[in-house]
């Protein structure tokens, strides 16, 4: 019941917001819907904690330690993003960047996007997962083009084409997966259920599943933002509204990686080899290196942090590909702390861009003096995201690096190189923006304090002390992903 409530709230909120439009209380309804969604997510997590994995609506939905943790994370970050977007989008409205219909569209599609991601996570059907991923793509394509400028429309078009090609590959991989499963489970919907596929993975045809994973890797890997089909991500971040950048980096990339990890478990069970893991490690390491060196060339602040997202999703993909309890635990933790830290960074970046009326880093100066919360928020956000102790990203990267040194020592120098270059590049770019005197064109403004402070506090707490229930939760998820 709680699972259906969790899915129903954003859908209902989207319908309400489509009728409410641009009225004064639209943003508050968006926040309320997201807060209720988070409460439902906590309720579902508590239910799983007490009763274990379960099915809902017959066998159509399922929940376990892996997907419920991502569902709670998705509902939490969407709630804090809704709080941030209240003030941010109203200022965009005042500056004329978005009109009456645009605000109506933004609030309604924001909730549709949240619904699509939760459906991806909670469905038990591989085919519905693909449909929900396509819905998430289409809703964000429309949100990226919200400002209707030529560059925003170009970015949305590139996003649509690249992810459309990718999602088509994922569809072909899904067809191949069904082709292998129907010989064991019979024709019909039973052969598309994750729970059934997991039980018979050792009986599935290994050759067909290995081929299916290649298509699934390319398809869902495009949505993860892995190199070489990553070019949509920087454009989508730089041209879309900042709240959408926060949920794109913090949530959608996680959802696509979730689909890949589920598929990897099936392939490992079928082939009895490390074939799928090797492919994920290759794409992950390539993404880390390309994104790290690309950071050095960026001039737009949102494009720079989009390449940082590519790097971190490469780290998580590499960790899940490497496998083993330590690397998998590190990958799960990395998805969590990256989502919290990166969305917090985008909140401060949005405020900084509005204060200076630009996203060009050369013109953003004196943030600490001009607005200490924005300046220090960005500085601490960068310290967290590059993996400085005691933040949680340091813990996850340390675990992944330790597992790499043990299980794939030859790849350790490449991983270290990517981490070091990204560390140096981000500090080199951010330090001039937060320091120095306040330029004459910087506009004072009131900012949304709570989302930034809450996210950074959580990343710090997880790095210093991981609560017992979270540690136990991750260990349970690790067991599922063996």
Secondary structure as UniProt FT lines:
FT   HELIX           2..20
FT   TURN            21..22
FT   TURN            24..25
FT   HELIX           26..51
FT   STRAND          54..56
FT   TURN            57..60
FT   STRAND          61..63
FT   HELIX           65..94
FT   TURN            95..96
FT   HELIX           100..122
FT   HELIX           126..144
FT   TURN            145..147
FT   HELIX           150..185
FT   HELIX           189..192
FT   HELIX           194..199
FT   HELIX           201..203
FT   HELIX           206..224
FT   TURN            227..228
FT   HELIX           231..239
FT   HELIX           242..247
FT   HELIX           248..252
FT   HELIX           253..271
FT   HELIX           275..295
FT   TURN            296..297
FT   HELIX           301..322
FT   HELIX           325..356
FT   HELIX           361..363
FT   HELIX           367..370
FT   HELIX           372..385
FT   TURN            386..387
FT   TURN            389..390
FT   HELIX           392..407
FT   HELIX           409..411
FT   HELIX           412..434
FT   TURN            440..441
FT   HELIX           449..464
FT   HELIX           468..480
//
